[in-house]
Amino acid sequence: MLPLRGGMRDTRAMSTPEHPLDAATHLEPLAAGLYRGRTSANYANMVGPFGGVIAATLLNAVLQHPGRQGDPIALTVNFAGPLADGAFTVEANPVRTNRSTQHWLVVMRQKEQAAATASAVFASRRKTWSALEARFPVVPAAHELPVEPNLERALWTRSYEMRFVDGAVRLPSLSREGSDSRSTLWIRDAPPRPLDFVSLAALCDAFFPRLFVRRPVWAPVGTVSFTTYFHADAALLAANGEAPVLGTAHAQQFRNGYFDQTAEVWSEKAALLATSHQIVYYKE
Amino acid sequence: MLPLRGGMRDTRAMSTPEHPLDAATHLEPLAAGLYRGRTSANYANMVGPFGGVIAATLLNAVLQHPGRQGDPIALTVNFAGPLADGAFTVEANPVRTNRSTQHWLVVMRQKEQAAATASAVFASRRKTWSALEARFPVVPAAHELPVEPNLERALWTRSYEMRFVDGAVRLPSLSREGSDSRSTLWIRDAPPRPLDFVSLAALCDAFFPRLFVRRPVWAPVGTVSFTTYFHADAALLAANGEAPVLGTAHAQQFRNGYFDQTAEVWSEKAALLATSHQIVYYKE
């Protein structure tokens, strides 16, 4: 007969199995600051994994580092080359630790080649004068909107529940080129998972390439650089729980092979949790 | 008597002396990818140099690298610690070179400590379907607006000619906290200098911290992470020449010690040259 403590652990593990996002971003420590991870079929994209899960994995390497101080403020991920299905390593190094901020460089490698690099700034926050300048969009409540079917070409969409206010991607589409690339949607992990920095980092990349909203035909695209600013601290994220968040994203310019897009992520209670920006390669 | 070629070089050097920005971002090669630079009084800020000139110097290390391919697409600079007046080193390493993109990591050091790190993506562009989604603001022509006096506290402002449409920073001010942090201005190097990637990278950081527009009292502030997406290629920048560019910047949220701000930089002829984002520490 197993001892009681072991038995309790087993029961808990069976009743709440590891969430697919935690499995996909799981890192096994190999040495100080060095980890091994593995791609997950639940977050597969057309080529390699969904970029958001790569960003979340790189952030997770810092979050798990014993020398980490504070919460993430800024994360920039550069997607340097394709990541094949299978194992990879992640190395996270603190570049400089100040009194209230800490700077990190992170590299994801596969077969000794860099697949992605990241920089992150972590900080300890204090209460200060604060002001919100962006505006929460006027939208219906999440439960008033239908859940969007997944995109078969992008398997990772199965791992999110999206309810579009406008700007859904339905490709190939009979609609013509529009004048606007904005999408606004309620979104949460599927299955639901309490919001934290890892899931927020991934979710900030879940807004489809704006090219597909503006010009609804398939084309090769790939984010080259992705930056997220975290306005929320851990407590504000925890307060959101498993509720959906509201995201809105739009492009500023498509020009000669690259476009940028910018996004806001709001809590259900209208707190601005993150602002996020990326520049994306596209081919006609 | 000096040989003719030497004499011609001397004459040219006297008639068109090096622009202060080129002096401030000058890098002397020490070894492959390793350079020495020196801070410049013309771009001094309250503590250390103006962040824009640090960003431009880091970008310059890649631009001058013999292995560089293509033009900058994305630049992220993390300001890790204060840079003292004097010499520093910059090390630029190509992380990965693909067919059309190249990824770089750059570190600025002083006394063996990282003062700033950067990542950059360079790329070769092709002509493609293009579309502008952001809108050029409705503004008077530059020559219809007065030149703003420099800010004595921020010596680097002497190195820019700014003509504000709105949102000038005049501190300390009798005005109260506003509801908006937007500034729109015509800006160019002083003395004038043809626009290129180095000057554009610096100029993208020349929008004052939005805190000072929203709440016009001095407070300690410092950018921690700064990202610029370059929409323009070298030819489009060269076409701008020494004409002023139009910049517009605003914050999205000030919250517990950090705020973000986002900017657009347009050519006089309404081409969107760059979009730029940063997150800034502030203390009450």
Interface residues (C-beta under 8 A of the other chain):
Chain A: I73 A74 T76 N78 A80 G81 V95 R96 N98 S100 T101 H103 L105 V107 Q113 A114 T117 S119 V121 A123 R125 R126 K127 T128 W129 S130 A131 L132 E133 A134 D180 S181 R214 R215 V224 S225 T227 Y229 H231 D233 H250 A251 Q252 Q253 F254 R255 N256 G257 Y258 D260 T262 E264 L272 T275 H277 I279 Y281 Y282 K283 E284
Chain B: I73 A74 T76 N78 A80 G81 V95 R96 N98 S100 T101 H103 L105 V107 Q113 A114 T117 S119 V121 A123 R125 R126 K127 T128 W129 S130 A131 L132 E133 A134 D180 S181 R214 R215 V224 S225 T227 Y229 H231 D233 H250 A251 Q252 Q253 F254 R255 N256 G257 Y258 D260 T262 E264 L272 T275 H277 I279 Y281 Y282 K283 E284
